[in-house]
Structure formats: C-alpha cells, structure tokens
Amino acid sequence: MAMLSNLDLIRRVPLFSLLTTDQAQSIADSVVKRRFKRGELIVEQNTKSNALFILLNGRARVLTADTRGREVILAVLQPGHYVGEMSLIDHEPHSATVRAEVQTDMLVLGRNEFARCLPDSSSLSYAILRGLVARLRNADRQIESLALLDVYGRVARTLLDMSEEEKGLKIIRGKVSRQDMAKVVGASREMVSRVMKDLEERGVIETLENGSVVIKQRFPD
C-alpha cells in the first residue's frame, strides 16, 4: 500500500474507473489513507462521519442492531466496496454500522471533495440520487424489522412509517389494508388483524369511520 501513489490506488477502485485522468488526479489529491484495526468502527449507525470510505484491502461488516444489542449483518464489504455515500447525498445519519472484520486499509474522501463529484443539487440526476438513497434506507429498515422485530413490532413500525403528523397526533389517511400490511411485515393477514385489534382495545390506535387510523399513544415496548 505504501509503495503505490494515491492515483494508482484510485485507478484500482471500480467506482472511479470511468473518471478522466484529470478527474482521477483531483480525487487522488483529496483522499487520505487510513487503517482500521480488527473490530474498530468505520461508521456508526445514527451518526454522521461526513466522508466516503473506500476499502483497499481487508474486510468489513455492515450491520444494524436493536436496543438489546442483537445484530443483523446486512452485507460484507470487500476491497473496492465503499460506504458513507448515502449520508453524504441526503445529509442524514448513517443507516447502519460498519465494523472492520480484520485489519482494513481505506481511502477516505471528505464531504466537500465528494460534493464536487456530484451533479448540481438542482438537477434531475441529483433528485434521482436522493430518491434512490431514500429507497435504500427504507430497504435497510425493512430488513432490520424482519430480522429483529416480532410481528407486533413490525406492525407498529409500519404504522408509524405510514403516518403523518397533524395537530400533535399521527394519522394514517385512507383505509389501512390488513392484506397489504401483512405483505409488508411478512406475516399472515390473520396475525396482523389480531395485532391491530389488540392495539385498538388498548387505546393505542383508533380506526375512524372513513378507515383512517389515528395513533393516540406511544407504542409499548
């Protein structure tokens, strides 16, 4: 690693394979090399690192965890893979934690340098990028829910995701289909109906005459 220039390293990363020589050199001038020890966190869920991390060698795990510390591995990163781009594009915290599985060398590109590689923020292509990132974040949450939450928890999270804030209450406008909900949470329609009925009996939610649902209380843990 020490014998190769930053430009040589950049040229080995598939992400930068289509760059012109001048573009690649600009990136090479901006990146720094960093070594992570086995078990060290590269990025942490619900925080911002303001950088793009590109694996040169080693291996890292992308994982998410619940409040009890149970973890789900979303992906295993190999040389050439990168993390942190979603947070840089939509300015939101990381959706998952990335931990070095072995000693791992990375190139780190800061937010400002990364932003210069993006299309103008008012362009259609940038809007599409943000839309794709939003879908990826939703996919991460869905995987996390299916792996870490029981049916009760998955229904509760889905209701919250569907709701809108209005006068201090969370409201889901339009009828909530038990069949569609079952497909989203990965459970039977009957199980979803039982959970919804239990939530109504406990006063957590209220179904209005038009089918809309009002979330009246915080969901119990």
HELIX and SHEET records of a PDB file:
HELIX    1   1 ASN A    6  ARG A   11  1                                   6    
HELIX    2   2 PRO A   14  PHE A   16  5                                   3    
HELIX    3   3 THR A   21  SER A   30  1                                  10    
HELIX    4   4 GLU A   85  ASP A   90  1                                   6    
HELIX    5   5 ARG A  111  ALA A  115  1                                   5    
HELIX    6   6 LEU A  124  LEU A  148  1                                  25    
HELIX    7   7 VAL A  151  MET A  162  1                                  12    
HELIX    8   8 ARG A  178  VAL A  185  1                                   8    
HELIX    9   9 ARG A  189  GLU A  201  1                                  13    
SHEET    1   A 4 VAL A  32  PHE A  36  0                                        
SHEET    2   A 4 THR A 104  GLY A 110 -1                                        
SHEET    3   A 4 ALA A  51  ASN A  57 -1                                        
SHEET    4   A 4 TYR A  82  VAL A  83 -1                                        
SHEET    1   B 4 LEU A  41  VAL A  43  0                                        
SHEET    2   B 4 THR A  97  ALA A 100 -1                                        
SHEET    3   B 4 ALA A  60  ALA A  65 -1                                        
SHEET    4   B 4 GLU A  71  LEU A  77 -1                                        
SHEET    1   C 4 GLU A 164  GLU A 166  0                                        
SHEET    2   C 4 LEU A 169  ILE A 172 -1                                        
SHEET    3   C 4 VAL A 213  ILE A 215 -1                                        
SHEET    4   C 4 ILE A 205  THR A 207 -1                                        
END                                                                             
